[in-house]
Amino acid sequence: MSRRFVRVLIAPAVALAAGACFATRGDVRTLQNDIATLQAAAIRAARADTQQAVQLRQIYQTLGAVSDSLRLATSTLQRFQGDVSMSMHGVEQQLLSIQELTGQSRKQVDALRAQIEARAAEQAPAAPLVTPTGAAAPSATAPGAPSPGPYQLMELGRQQLARGATSAARAAFSDLLAQYPSSDLAPEAQYWIAETYASAGSAVEADSVFALVADRYPSSERAPVAIYKRAVALKVAGQTRQARSLLQQVLDKYPKSEAATLAAALLRDLK
Amino acid sequence: MRFRFASALAVLCLFPLRLAGQDTIPTGVRVGLTYDPSTRPGVFITAVAGDLVDSVRAMIARNLDFGDRLTVVNAEAGPPPAGRFNYELYGKLGASAVVQAAMTRQGSLHVAVHDVAAKRVLNVGDFAFNGAADFSPAWRMVVHRASDEVERWITSIRGVAATRILFVRDQRLWIVDSDGANLTPLGVGGIALSPAWHPTGRYVAYAQMADDGTHIVVRDLTTGQSRRLTDLGGSNITPTFSPDGSTLVYSAGDDGTDLYAVSPFGGDAPRRVTFGRGTPTSSPSFSPDGRKIAYISGRPGHPEVYITDADGTNAELLTEAPSGDQPYRANPDWSPDGRAVAFTSQEGPNLQVMVINMRDRRIRQLTGDARNEDPSWAPDGRHVVFTSTRSGAKQLWVLDTESGRTRQLTRGAGAARMAAWSPRMEQP
């Protein structure tokens, strides 16, 4: 069976081989043409590849140039941002310096006012010391002496407090409040009365007067500080919940004050 | 010449014996020893009986001299006095008090102070060495404590001999006794700066350089253990303890610094105390009541001394420079009596140590020779240790702010700076 099958296959193979051996000239030429065509196609393809490579290179170069431009632009932008930031920082620092100088000037003006008041008081006759309710007020100045002005009393009170004479300081601030209740310095005087109690270690009294500052002069610069002081005292006493509540009050009512910055920091600490 | 010297020596040696033998003057109206701060009463220190006679006497004499409140009238000791005291003769020598010390068999230093005018013993005390080896740091501290008590008995003000001074030399921490003796490295690895004492004298805090910046470290001097207090990198510098020891305030930040308060023994997160808005803020120093902090801030455009309440409120410029002036001011240190703040100030081409009176805000210049900086108060509120180049290199010097008298504390190679005077050492 298998021998017959082999014989059947051999016959066409021999015919094919004989056919190949007897190929005509035209066949060869055709074959040569085909080869030439193939070679030309290959050369074209190679040329096309080269062109593509060149184009790709050009694209890469263009991209590189774009990238460099972008980098340059970014760098310029960053430099500009840095310059602006530096300028802003410089402006901020200058503003801070101006604020400090303004603060100093204000203190110097206050001291000057106190001196003017002292000179005026030397020339003026003595004024009676009477509180708004008509009662005699405890006085920081000698009876019969010319009545000092608000700036003079403020200066006197601060000096006494710096010496540690809390009672004398309190008397000066109380005089200021009693004699000049509508003075610009009234909130300051009230605040420093609280500080005299705090300095003397009288925490309860200090707390009540700090509360009075916030209540009586809510729009003064001292109000947020007074509330913050109460919160700190409560924290020290271990009354954390009440302290938190007061700190939140500072943040809600006086968000732009320096006390609010301190309150935020302390609040974070308490949470 | 030799005869003269020998005669003088003989007189000196026999002097106490003569004094002892002539104690026959009757007692009259008692006039007690009254110390006048504007004077320096004379003190006669007798020789000390025992093996370490000269050392103990010399130490007490030196300590009383360094205290600047008393004048030691006898430079030489001679043998210890025997018998009863001749108070009148001591009085003629210019002594208001006589200090008599002896080493006891129980291992302590017995000290008696005599009131010459009252012709009686003013006070006595025993100071146990507790087995400390002779001339060891602990032994020396016992003698220093005895000296301080002597000063207190006579003047009502305790001396500061039993104190130590921490400082930085070659970026390492060193410690030295207040008389300049017993100089030893603290044994802290790495670069250390800005040392500060805990009020008990047991702990010190300092800034230590690390790969990610500087950190605050608290070291227990008793156990030798150190603990890093700050977790965040960046600049954490110039620590200081509150007077009750419960809070440590330091400067921290990268773009500008601020003061932060934290417990020195762990617990709370750091609480911000100042808001310098990008300006440098550093070098805090507490007032003795702990209610205020003096510090340096660049808010005016140049470093100035500020004070603030310890809770961060009422920040106030303390050292006001004349308009247009741009001085450099640094290292404020609040005096233990609360009356003054010492600081460094640029005066012309040099830095000088200044002091501002907290009552009237008047500034007084304490130094004038060469470059002087980094003042630190002694516990007596009278002496200040500071860095000076007056001897050539940077060394530590001690200044008596009342008399202006100075003495050199450190010597040797390497710049000594950033001194911190300890509280009184209650334990050896």
Interface residues (C-beta under 8 A of the other chain):
Chain A: H89 E92 Q93 Q94 L96 S97 Q99 E100 L101 G103 Q104 Q159 A162 R163 G164 A198 S199 V225 Y228 K229 V232 E258 A259 T261 L262 A265 L266 R268 D269
Chain B: D268 A269 R271 R272 F275 R277 G278 T279 R291 R299 P300 G301 D311 G312 T313 N314 L317 E320 G338 M358 R359 D360
